Amino acid sequence: MNPSPAVTRRRIAIALAVVALLSPLATGLAAAQSTQGTGGAVVVAEGETVDGLQTAAGTVVVRGTVAGDLSGAAGSIRIAETGRIDGDVSAAAGTITVEGRVGGDVEVGAGAFELTDTGRIDGSLDVGAGSVRVDGAVGGDVRATADDVVIGPNADVGGEFRYDAETFTRSPDATVAGGIAEDTSLGGDSGVGFGGDLVPSWVGGVYGVAVNLALGALLLLAFPRFSRGVADRVARGALRSTAVGLGVLVGVPVLLALVAITVVGIPLALVGIAAYVVALWVGSVYGRYALGSWVLDRLGSPNRWLALVVGVIGVALVGRIPWIGGLVDLVVLLFGVGALALGLAGRYRSGGDSALSGGDPGPIE
């Protein structure tokens, strides 16, 4: 049965709101010369080069090259081992991990900061965080303010290491050319400066939760039955959804790269990149919603709105746990994207609109 005019008008209004919310993301991520991005995930792929990156997102991952500076706020920021920032990094995030190379200075505020054994900062490091671990190379000085500061065995600091921490641990194998000194004057609210103001480290995490809740609410309002179907699909076959999600995550970039080989295919590839990033964001939100729905269904208290809140906030909290948080984020993304892909494929095969009906979403209500 076709939806009523009122339902149709509601869908159009909500769709326009979604477009307005997502359009900055598409603009910022469509091309290799992108300089800004907003949304659930901002990714600089391996082999890709951007002039600079100014962003506010749930997750930022740099596997390629940022020829300029990286700045902004996010739930998590990761410069992968293949990633390179030629300029400075100035950011606030829930977690910040540097596995690659930064050519300039790093000034960050975070819930947790880690410079791994493969990471290198050519300039200085100025960090305020809940926990700080330095296990890589820093060419200049280090100033660290945290509850817990650790200098790992692979640390190689060319300058002085000054810290203010409740607990401090240094490996005997670490190298600090300028010496180590405790400096209580570094204390105060952890944050990172933007134009002289301090942005607390929790701002990025709160922003990520807020935008995910906003997108989830729009999806539940516009497509209640489809959203319920995504959650049910995960509950019935989480492994299948995860496998499909992995295929989408790996296969789509390969397909887009093949399309971009020809000059004619470049515009299509750019549009595809924007659509792919949006799909990842939508899939990650659906994954959180599905997880929340599964928890509430087990408790015998199904409610779609509460499921969204439980899923988004729950994953955000777990995401702050080192290692475990990253794994949970990945799994939620995979089964969310997979369930979304399966739902869209089923709707395409049926050739109808029933899967996206704006009517009663069913038992979850």
ABEGO torsion letter per residue (X at the ends): XBBBAAAAAAAAAAAAAAAAAAAAAAAAAABAABABBBEABBBBBBGBBBABBBBBBABBBBABBBABBBBEBBABBBBBAABBBABBBBBBBABBBBABBBABBBBBBBABBBBBAABBBABBBBBBBABBBBABBBABBBBBBBABBBBBAABBBABBBBBBBABBBBBAABBBAAEBBBBAAABEBBBBBBGGBBBBAAAAAAAAAAAAAAAAAAAAAABAAAAAAAAAAAAABAAAAAAAAAAAAAAAAAAAAAAAABAAAAAAAAAAAAAAAAAAAAAAAAAAAAAAAAAAAAAGBBBAAAAAAAAAAAAAAAAABBGAAAAAAAAAAAAAAAAAAAAAAAAAAAGBAAAABABBAEAAX
